[in-house]
Amino acid sequence: MILRKLQALDQVLIELRSLGQVTVTQLESDWRTCRAVERDLQVLVEIVIDVCQRLLSLRGQTPAATGSEAVQRCINLGILSPDEAYRGAPRRVRLAGSAGIRGGDGLFAPGDGAAQAN
């Protein structure tokens, strides 16, 4: 299950990278690109959360109540590095229909400039 999820993560990252650098202005003016980026980011966050939940289960732990908790617990266990990117990701990515599940304030904050998958 984990290998399959990580392969899916790689595929979605390839899709995002194929867009190159995308500015907030481009996202605001091109709804198709915006929806593609939003969807890919949603899928990436869900994959990370699913993998974290599975790893917690394999360690004999109870499931986390939220995606943020799953990521934080994996950081605490040393499964993920304590990189700030992991800590904020579930809160930063919010899409219509999943806002109540993932939480957050929106995909991009004003003044973010550009979004790029690296």
N, C-alpha and C positions, 0 to 999 in steps of 0.2 A: 504494500500500500504506500509506504513512504517513498520508495523508488519511483513508483508511478506518478505520485504527486510532484516529486522533484523534476521528473521529465516534463510534466505539464508546465511547471514553473519555467523551465528553460525555454520551452516553446513560446510561452507568452512573452518572455523577455526578448526573444528574437523578434516577435511582432512589434513590440514597443520600439526596439532599437531601429527597426526598419523605417520608422517615422523620422528619425534624426532628432535634432533639437526643435522643440515646439515651444513657442512663446505663449504667454497668457493671451495676448492679443489675437494670435492665430486660433487659439481654442475658443475665444469669445466670438470670432467671426466665422468659424467653420464648425457647425454643429456635428457633422459626421466625425471629424477628427476628435472633437471633444468627447463624443459618446464612445468612440473606440478607445481612447486613452482612459476614460473613466472605467469602462468595462474591464479592460486589461488590468488596471490597478486594483479593482475590486477582486478579480480572480486571484491576483498575486497575494493580496492580503488574506483571502480565504484559504489559499493553499498553505501559507505560513501558519495560520491558526490551526488548520486541520493537522498539519504535521506536528505542531507543538502539542496538541491534544493527544495525538497518538503516542508521542514520545513520553508524555506524562503517564499515559496508561501503561506503557511498557515498563515504566519504572514503578508500577504498582500504586500510583497516586490516583486520587479522585480527579474527575474532569474539572477543569476550570470553569467558573461561571460565565466568564466573558473572554473575548479574544485577547484583550489587553492583559488579563490575568494569566492566560495561557502563555503568552510571550514572556511576561515578567517571571513566571515560575520557571520557565526554561532558562532564562538568564540567571536566576538564582541558583539553579542546579548546575550551571556551567555548560549547558547544552548549546546555548547561544552566547555570543560575546556580549559584553555590556555596552555595545555600541548604541548610541542615542537613536540611530535610525530604527532599530527594532522597537524601542520603547514608545515612540510616537506614531508609528505607522497605522495601527488600527484606529487611532483617534483621528488621523488626518484624512483618511479615505472614507468618505460617506457618500452614498448614492441613494437616490430615490428608491424606496422599497426596502432598503437595508439599513436605513438610518437608525432604527430602533435596535437593530442587532449589533451593528458595529460602532455606533456613536460617532461623534465628531462635529467639526465646525465647517466642513466643506473640503473640497479637493484642493483648491489653491487659495491662498490668502492674497489680498491685494498687494501688489508690489513684489510678488514672487519672481517676476521676470520670466524665467524659462523653466520648463520641466524637461528633464532628459533622463532616460533610462540608461544607467551605466552598468 
